[in-house]
Amino acid sequence: MKKATLKEVAKQAGVSTATVSYVINGSRGVSDESRRKVEAAIHELSYYPNQLARNLKNGKHNTIGFIVPDIANIYFSAIIEEVETVLAINGINLIIANTKETPQNEVNQIRSLSNGLVDGLIIASTISDYSTISDIIPAKFPVVMVDRGICNCPADQVLVSSETAMFQGISELVSNGHTKIGYIAGLRHIYTTEQRIKEFKNALNTVGISPDDDLIQYTTAESSSAQELAYSLLNTGCTAIVAGNNIITMDLVNIALKNLLSNKSEFQILGYSYGEWYSWLPFLKTIEVPTRDVGRLAIRRLLERLESPDISSKEYILTCIYSYQVRNQSICEF
């Protein structure tokens, strides 16, 4: 079936093509009668405006891009959901790009999306220094970095700190008699990986335990690597293990449950969560990340920057809470 044209809509409604354009774009007032005629003609002819042509004309795409390192991770899925909710209220579309924790993929996605496809970007980066991407992002192009800090960054950043929650969790482990505590971290080149290890070491020092680098292990891209590292740490005599992210936490929970079923020795877990999953398990304590607050703040800041491109950039740091505190509270206000 042939697609209807703007002229055909105008002819059907008995108005000029300019009037049809005014109704579609809302750029100029028209009479209620003319508006009803145009809307009826659009419905009868199943007319859809050429969005690409409109974008070329006004320079806007009514679309935001979100570049994530792992779309299968429930943490990023929750942030995406919050961003999408805010955008829907504002009538803006969302494009999601998955880099699979690969810097080159991220560079390619940024180059593609910022080159006329979207009006702005939210990026959870796998890159450590902004200079890697500075040359491919157009001047004054709206960008907000989330979750993962990046060096020499001129853009807005929405980051998360678990320093206080980590200290509270380590303090409880020590008070329960755990003095040999292992740590399983995420990928080495990720900002949150190194930041959380630093918070872990600071917490140990504060409670009087010297950090042992031999008890800090890094996962790889292999799905079973966290479990193998956990058994290795347990074999060294660790009675508690801290997980560096929610995926590692779930791997450790699976090991702990297997140990319970096979009557093997139990161990305590301090991990990261984004809800009440596994909250009933006695061997699990969690650091809860304000996931939805991250998404809400990031997209609201990007929308502000779309309206005012010259506003000064800011770094926002949201705070995690330790699991004994009240759940589902809002961590920050807007």
Secondary structure, 3 states (H helix, E strand, C coil): CCCCCHHHHHHHHCCCHHHHHHHHHCCCCCCHHHHHHHHHHHHHHCCCCCHHHHHHHHCCCCEEEEEECCCCCHHHHHHHHHHHHHHHHCCCEEEEEECCCCHHHHHHHHHHHHCCCCCEEEECCCCCECHHHHCCCCCCCCEEEEECCCECCCCEEEEEECHHHHHHHHHHHHHCCCCCEEEEECCCCCHHHHHHHHHHHHHHHHCCCCCCHHHEEECCCCCCHHHHHHHHHHHCCCCEEEECCHHHHHHHHHHHHHHHHCCCCCCEEEEEECCCCCCCCCCEEEEECCHHHHHHHHHHHHHHHHHCCCCCCCEEEEECEECCCCCCCCCCCC
